[in-house]
């Protein structure tokens, strides 16, 4: 049923590298959020839990870029998760699957500081690498 499920010596199931990257990607979504919240507190003296989106809309500088990075990471998570799960449902090469998943994570690790420090070309380049990794994950089962 699960052709991509790895097993350890005792025969019990263990998570694949690609499956672990789902947890890492989910946590990376919230990495820039902390910076945005700190920026909101510095700018207004408190975090507005009643109208956080209105407060976020008023952010400037690095806090605004951190919020934008958070939003972009949320947008990127769903297609990545779907692609990884597809590779666990359908047969695919585990080395390519894991390699593309790790490539996405590495691109996202570089993406956040590139966004925060306003490195436009670098940010676009690493975004493209992550995007292509997800496209590769979606296409991988077709070539199994």
DADA-V254218 format. One record per residue. N is the residue number from 1. RES is the residue in one letter. SS is DSSP state (~ for helix, > for strand, _ for the rest). OMEGA is omega in radians with two decimals (* if undefined). Layout:
BEGIN
N|RES|SS|OMEGA + N|RES|SS|OMEGA
END
This chain:
BEGIN
1|X|_|-3.14 + 2|X|_|-3.04 + 3|X|_|-3.09 + 4|X|_|3.14 + 5|X|_|3.11 + 6|X|>|3.07 + 7|X|>|3.07 + 8|X|_|-3.05 + 9|X|_|-3.12 + 10|X|_|3.14 + 11|X|_|3.12 + 12|X|_|-3.10 + 13|X|>|3.06 + 14|X|>|-3.14 + 15|X|_|3.07 + 16|X|_|3.07 + 17|X|~|-3.14 + 18|X|~|3.11 + 19|X|~|3.10 + 20|X|~|3.14 + 21|X|~|3.05 + 22|X|~|3.10 + 23|X|~|-3.14 + 24|X|~|3.14 + 25|X|~|3.12 + 26|X|~|3.11 + 27|X|~|3.12 + 28|X|~|3.09 + 29|X|~|-3.03 + 30|X|~|3.10 + 31|X|~|-3.14 + 32|X|~|-3.10 + 33|X|~|3.12 + 34|X|~|3.12 + 35|X|~|3.12 + 36|X|~|3.12 + 37|X|~|3.10 + 38|X|~|3.10 + 39|X|~|3.11 + 40|X|~|3.13 + 41|X|~|3.11 + 42|X|~|-3.07 + 43|X|~|-3.01 + 44|X|~|3.08 + 45|X|_|3.13 + 46|X|_|3.02 + 47|X|_|-3.08 + 48|X|_|-3.13 + 49|X|_|3.11 + 50|X|_|3.13 + 51|X|_|-3.08 + 52|X|~|-3.12 + 53|X|~|3.08 + 54|X|~|3.11 + 55|X|~|3.13 + 56|X|~|3.13 + 57|X|~|3.14 + 58|X|_|-3.12 + 59|X|_|3.11 + 60|X|_|3.04 + 61|X|~|-3.07 + 62|X|~|3.11 + 63|X|~|3.11 + 64|X|~|3.12 + 65|X|~|3.08 + 66|X|~|3.10 + 67|X|~|3.11 + 68|X|~|3.10 + 69|X|~|3.08 + 70|X|~|-3.13 + 71|X|~|3.13 + 72|X|~|3.13 + 73|X|~|3.05 + 74|X|~|3.13 + 75|X|~|-3.09 + 76|X|~|-3.05 + 77|X|~|-3.05 + 78|X|~|3.11 + 79|X|~|3.11 + 80|X|~|-3.14 + 81|X|~|3.12 + 82|X|~|-3.12 + 83|X|~|3.11 + 84|X|~|-3.14 + 85|X|~|3.09 + 86|X|~|-3.13 + 87|X|~|3.04 + 88|X|~|3.11 + 89|X|~|-3.13 + 90|X|_|3.11 + 91|X|_|3.05 + 92|X|_|3.13 + 93|X|_|-3.08 + 94|X|~|3.12 + 95|X|~|3.10 + 96|X|~|3.14 + 97|X|~|-3.12 + 98|X|~|3.14 + 99|X|~|3.12 + 100|X|~|3.11 + 101|X|~|3.11 + 102|X|~|3.08 + 103|X|~|3.09 + 104|X|~|-3.13 + 105|X|~|3.13 + 106|X|~|3.10 + 107|X|~|3.14 + 108|X|~|3.10 + 109|X|~|3.09 + 110|X|~|-3.09 + 111|X|~|-3.08 + 112|X|~|3.11 + 113|X|~|3.10 + 114|X|~|3.11 + 115|X|~|-3.09 + 116|X|~|-3.09 + 117|X|_|3.03 + 118|X|_|3.07 + 119|X|_|-2.99 + 120|X|~|-3.10 + 121|X|~|3.11 + 122|X|~|3.12 + 123|X|~|-3.14 + 124|X|~|-3.14 + 125|X|~|-3.12 + 126|X|~|3.03 + 127|X|~|-3.13 + 128|X|~|3.10 + 129|X|~|3.11 + 130|X|~|3.13 + 131|X|~|3.13 + 132|X|~|3.07 + 133|X|~|3.11 + 134|X|~|3.08 + 135|X|~|3.10 + 136|X|~|3.11 + 137|X|~|3.11 + 138|X|~|-3.09 + 139|X|~|-3.02 + 140|X|~|3.14 + 141|X|~|3.13 + 142|X|~|-3.09 + 143|X|~|-3.11 + 144|X|_|*
END
